[in-house]
Amino acid sequence: MSSASQTRVRIGVVGLGGATMQLLPSIVADERVVIAGVVDADERARRDFADDFAVPAHESVEALAADPGVDVVYLATPHALHADQAVAALAQGTHVLVEKPLSLTVADCLRVVEASRASGAHVVVGHTHAFDRPVRALRDLLDVGDLGEVAMITSCNYGSFLYRPRRPEELDTRLGGGIVFNQVPHQVDLVRLLGGGLVRSVRSSAFVLDPSRPTEGSHTTFLDFEGGAAASLVYSGYDRFDTDELTGWIDENGAPRRPDHGSASRALRALPSPADEPALKAARGYQRGWTPPIADGHQHPHFGLLLVSCERADVRVGPSGLQVYDIDGMRKVPVEPVAAVPDKTAVLDDLYRAVVLHEPSAHDAAWGAATVEVCEAIVASSRERREITLAHQVPLRRPAVPVPQDPAAQGA
Ligand SMILES: NC(=O)c1ccc[n+]([C@@H]2O[C@H](COP(=O)([O-])OP(=O)(O)OC[C@H]3O[C@@H](n4cnc5c(N)ncnc54)[C@H](O)[C@@H]3O)[C@@H](O)[C@H]2O)c1
């Protein structure tokens, strides 16, 4: 796709697991995009999806990217495949939307950066919670300047991550398992978006607290930004305390829920055999006849407690919007209602801007590489018990103008 004359961005989906199931409601709710093809290693899922959406099923990423009816390849496959699959699509001039993390090493990420530069095709790395509408609203508020410079950013999230059903490699740090390459990229993206992008150094302690899940399940990390701001990140996936308690029991995807401390761990313990766990995870992938969930008290996705302290105010970001605290008291800054459940449409904003308006996303390949660099440094800092200085950080790129939801408004 080369101009705004073609209104709908045609997305080929690769990987029909949990990530796609979370993005699919936003894709089908958004007039600017349409599903145009599919690849999955699981023949049953691939066939069901292709039938339901009446799109071609392809045998490989290369074949999907070569399809003239596909503008963008959406990579929702295991992390270790992202770099090679992205490079394969970019080599054919096809744009890429790739789930976090961009890859598992900075070296691999830089291959994607180079492939994007060489082909001129765009990369958007997402979804991460930096795309959440309330977070974007705060970024816009910071840009206005009334709150002053950002000083401290606090991101704290406790939940059940480590005990949700996992593939074996998701419990092996060397293969991208544990929280550092799965959950921490959300936190790093969030604080880099709000802190300007350029992390100077990382000091972290990460913990393996359960020998039966032998990968990092929690961390506390200090990020020092070039401009002088600092961020503290805390995450625990051990299924005990849950920060949803602080958001009125609205879950990470914006859905109302009940307290259920320990239930994910108990469900795993109730399995007849640990060998049954991957099948439990696979059952959460695409199923024939899928329809999008209906909004019922849903709010925006969030990633636990997010507090930003600026020169003249503190701001708390929550699933219903922003709360600004200053000398005049507390005021609420609401954000627009959700457009899908979960609402991940801001990823599609960036995709549309990149593909149709030729405006690179702030979350491009270089940004994704910089986030992975922080994740790599978290592992190294924790193991070596020292501060790590970074070398591949990039500043935040800000969009020029807001993009309307209605493609007709583009004059297309
Ligand atoms: N943004 C988010 O909130 C979010 C949520 C979940 C997962 N993710 C990311 O999405 C990615 C996938 O995670 P998941 O939980 O969906 O995994 P998953 O195991 O649920 O799904 C992976 C899918 O990829 C398919 N697959 C595996 N190898 C393939 C290959 N060579 N070619 C084509 N298809 C192949 C599998 O059959 C499966 O359907 C990960 O990188 C993860 O970090 C992001």
The ligand as a Gaussian input file, in Angstrom:
#p B3LYP/6-31G(d) Opt

LIG

0 1
 N        0.956000      -7.569000      23.728000
 C        0.480000      -8.432000      24.593000
 O       -0.218000      -8.065000      25.531000
 C        0.824000      -9.897000      24.403000
 C        0.030000     -10.875000      24.999000
 C        0.377000     -12.208000      24.796000
 C        1.510000     -12.515000      24.045000
 N        2.270000     -11.529000      23.491000
 C        3.434000     -11.852000      22.654000
 O        2.980000     -12.553000      21.521000
 C        3.897000     -13.573000      21.153000
 C        3.171000     -14.914000      21.133000
 O        2.750000     -15.208000      22.446000
 P        1.428000     -16.069000      22.692000
 O        1.198000     -16.038000      24.150000
 O        0.349000     -15.627000      21.789000
 O        1.946000     -17.508000      22.262000
 P        1.040000     -18.777000      21.934000
 O        1.872000     -19.966000      22.202000
 O       -0.281000     -18.656000      22.599000
 O        0.777000     -18.637000      20.354000
 C        1.813000     -18.748000      19.418000
 C        1.201000     -19.175000      18.092000
 O        2.251000     -19.205000      17.125000
 C        2.123000     -20.403000      16.368000
 N        3.431000     -20.739000      15.827000
 C        4.480000     -21.289000      16.459000
 N        5.526000     -21.433000      15.615000
 C        5.122000     -20.939000      14.425000
 C        5.749000     -20.789000      13.150000
 N        7.012000     -21.184000      12.945000
 N        5.028000     -20.237000      12.144000
 C        3.741000     -19.861000      12.339000
 N        3.109000     -19.981000      13.519000
 C        3.791000     -20.511000      14.544000
 C        1.573000     -21.425000      17.335000
 O        0.937000     -22.507000      16.671000
 C        0.585000     -20.564000      18.136000
 O       -0.685000     -20.534000      17.533000
 C        5.026000     -13.527000      22.177000
 O        6.119000     -12.839000      21.620000
 C        4.432000     -12.752000      23.337000
 O        5.378000     -11.941000      24.023000
 C        1.919000     -10.234000      23.638000

